[in-house]
């Protein structure tokens, strides 16, 4: 008796199950995981700006009270001190943000290396993005680097965006189904890995 051939819907479900098994979408959503860190580091920037502005204001107030500067110079000083305070606040925020995000970036990068292995994994789902997001050049570059095995050149943010996009397309494929060519191409890519 001949073996019954799988229909497109069954293959699509298998592709989606394989994707969910291979990728932890929540763990790879870098932007969502980094947002609380970035929000907290803004406070350090505000604190740095406040300290610089407060010191400038205190020096100006001391000069005004001691008669070294008049009220006009003091009012100009108050406005001029906003520039260095803003610069210091911005630089403080960048430094603290980068230092706080570094462990997360390293953890996600290591997870990407584990997923990709020696042969790459994400590029196997390239036909899905080619069908639904053909003009997304950043996502194409991520898939290309995955296929070329240049995993160290993939940004965690871009990799997470690519995984999220593919996951969303596979989740919504009941409403907007994948074409037969796409299903067959992804299925072939995945079977090549298994062989």
Secondary structure, DSSP 8 states (H G I E B T S, - for coil): -------HHHHHHHHHHHHHHH--HHHH-HHHHHHHHHHHHHHHHHHHHHHHHHHHHHHHHHHHHHTSS-HHHHHHHHHHHHHHHHHHHHHHHHHHHHHHHHHHHHHHHHHHHHHHTTT-SGGGGHHHHHHH-TT-HHHHHHHHHHHTT-GGGS-HHHHHHHHHHHHHHHHTTTTS---HHHHHHHHHHHHHHH-
